[in-house]
Amino acid sequence: MAIKMSKEQSKKKAAEEVTEEPETSEVTEEKAEAAQTAEEKLTEEIKEVKDSLLRIMAEYDNFRKRSQKEKEAVYGDSKASVIAEFLPLYDNFGRAESQEITDLDSYKKGIDMIYSQFGEILKKLGVEEFGETGDKFDPNIHNAVMHAEDSEMPDSTVQEVFSKGYKLGDRIVRPAIVKVVN
């Protein structure tokens, strides 16, 4: 049966062995030097790992800050891009407003051209228009503000469109405001 010794007892025994045998003291000194060298090596490795960890944490913090700045820049850039698309339309409204109305037909033609230009800008930005008379009513994309009875139209059909709806991809920008047949 092996008996466990305390640290003090093992130190005393090692000291006794050192004093008894001179050859053993050299071996013990070599072991102590090897242990000290191993300890220094481990201490150096721990220091390197800590340093590496600090660098990684700093890199992550920089990445997080850079990502936030890029996100903010994308928002600003996209706003500026959309505004740039609408500026020619704004300019045309300014020109129409500054003209003297001598011929109502030519003025109407100019307003129709501006309206077409506005539609082209929306298409270029990926905005789609929806909500036509006769469409099947869908509460996800239509906002029914009135109901009517009409025996000529099937139930849940759009009878009248008060405002067109618009969507950007799958996102509804504005639902169509409609009158529905019950």
C-alpha positions in Angstrom: 0.0 0.0 0.0 1.4 3.3 -1.0 1.3 6.1 1.6 0.9 9.6 0.3 3.3 12.2 1.7 2.7 15.9 2.2 4.8 18.4 0.4 6.8 19.1 3.5 7.6 15.5 4.0 8.6 15.0 0.4 10.9 18.1 0.6 12.5 16.7 3.8 13.0 13.4 2.2 14.5 15.0 -0.9 16.8 17.1 1.3 17.9 14.0 3.3 18.7 12.2 0.0 20.7 15.2 -1.2 22.8 15.3 1.9 23.3 11.5 2.0 24.3 11.1 -1.7 26.3 13.7 -3.5 25.5 12.1 -7.0 21.8 12.5 -6.3 22.1 16.2 -5.7 23.5 16.7 -9.2 20.5 14.8 -10.6 18.1 16.9 -8.4 19.8 20.1 -9.6 19.4 19.0 -13.2 15.8 18.2 -12.6 15.2 21.5 -10.9 16.9 23.3 -13.8 14.8 21.3 -16.3 11.6 22.1 -14.3 12.6 25.8 -14.2 13.2 25.7 -18.0 9.9 24.0 -18.6 8.1 26.5 -16.3 9.7 29.4 -18.2 8.7 27.8 -21.5 5.1 27.4 -20.3 5.1 31.0 -19.0 6.3 32.2 -22.3 3.6 30.2 -24.1 0.9 31.6 -21.8 2.2 35.1 -22.5 2.1 34.4 -26.3 -1.5 33.0 -26.1 -2.7 36.0 -24.0 -1.1 38.3 -26.6 -2.7 36.5 -29.4 -6.1 36.5 -27.7 -5.8 40.3 -27.1 -4.9 40.8 -30.8 -7.9 38.7 -31.9 -10.2 40.7 -29.5 -8.9 44.0 -30.9 -9.4 42.7 -34.5 -13.0 41.7 -33.7 -13.7 45.1 -32.1 -12.3 46.8 -35.2 -14.3 44.6 -37.5 -17.5 45.3 -35.5 -16.9 49.1 -35.7 -16.0 48.9 -39.5 -19.2 46.9 -40.1 -21.3 49.4 -38.3 -19.8 52.3 -40.3 -20.3 50.4 -43.6 -23.9 49.7 -42.6 -24.5 53.4 -42.0 -22.8 54.3 -45.2 -24.9 51.9 -47.2 -28.1 53.5 -45.8 -26.9 57.0 -46.7 -25.7 55.9 -50.2 -29.0 54.2 -50.9 -31.0 57.3 -49.8 -28.7 59.5 -52.0 -29.2 57.1 -55.0 -33.0 57.3 -54.7 -33.0 61.0 -54.3 -30.8 61.4 -57.4 -33.3 59.4 -59.4 -36.1 61.8 -58.5 -34.3 65.1 -59.1 -34.9 65.2 -62.8 -38.6 64.8 -62.1 -38.5 67.6 -59.6 -36.7 69.8 -62.2 -39.5 69.1 -64.7 -42.2 70.1 -62.2 -40.3 73.3 -61.7 -40.1 74.0 -65.4 -43.9 73.2 -65.8 -44.7 75.5 -62.9 -42.7 78.4 -64.3 -44.3 78.2 -67.8 -47.2 80.4 -68.6 -50.3 78.4 -69.5 -51.3 79.6 -72.9 -52.3 76.2 -74.4 -54.1 73.8 -72.0 -53.5 70.8 -74.3 -49.7 71.3 -74.4 -49.7 71.8 -70.6 -51.6 68.6 -70.1 -49.2 66.8 -72.5 -46.3 68.1 -70.3 -47.9 66.8 -67.1 -48.5 63.4 -68.8 -44.9 63.3 -69.7 -43.8 64.0 -66.1 -46.3 61.3 -64.9 -44.7 58.8 -67.4 -41.2 59.8 -66.2 -42.3 59.2 -62.6 -43.6 55.7 -63.6 -40.3 54.9 -65.3 -38.3 55.9 -62.2 -40.4 53.7 -60.0 -39.9 50.7 -62.5 -36.1 51.4 -62.5 -36.1 51.2 -58.7 -38.0 47.9 -58.8 -41.3 49.2 -57.6 -44.4 47.4 -59.0 -47.9 48.8 -59.1 -50.9 46.6 -58.3 -54.6 46.8 -57.6 -56.9 46.7 -60.6 -60.7 46.5 -60.9 -61.7 42.8 -61.2 -58.8 41.5 -59.1 -59.5 38.9 -56.5 -59.5 40.6 -53.1 -56.4 39.7 -51.0 -56.3 41.2 -47.5 -52.5 41.0 -47.5 -52.2 43.5 -50.4 -55.6 45.3 -50.4 -57.2 47.6 -47.9 -61.0 47.3 -48.3 -62.6 50.6 -47.2 -66.0 49.9 -48.7 -68.2 46.9 -49.4 -70.9 46.7 -52.1 -73.4 44.2 -53.3 -73.2 43.4 -57.0 -74.8 40.3 -58.5 -72.8 40.7 -61.8 -69.4 40.3 -60.1 -68.2 37.3 -58.1 -67.8 37.6 -54.3 -64.5 39.0 -52.9 -63.7 40.9 -56.1 -62.3 44.4 -56.3 -65.0 46.6 -57.8 -63.3 50.0 -57.5 -59.7 51.1 -56.8 -59.3 54.4 -54.9 -55.5 54.2 -54.6 -53.1 51.9 -56.4 -50.9 49.6 -54.3 -47.1 49.4 -54.6 -44.6 46.7 -53.7 -40.8 46.4 -53.8 -40.0 42.8 -54.4 -42.0 40.9 -51.8 -42.4 43.9 -49.5 -45.7 45.8 -49.7 -44.8 49.6 -49.7 -48.5 50.6 -49.7 -51.6 48.4 -50.0 -54.2 49.2 -52.6 -57.2 51.0 -51.2 -60.3 49.3 -52.8 -64.1 48.8 -52.7 -64.9 45.1 -52.6 -68.0 43.1 -53.7 -69.5 40.8 -51.1 
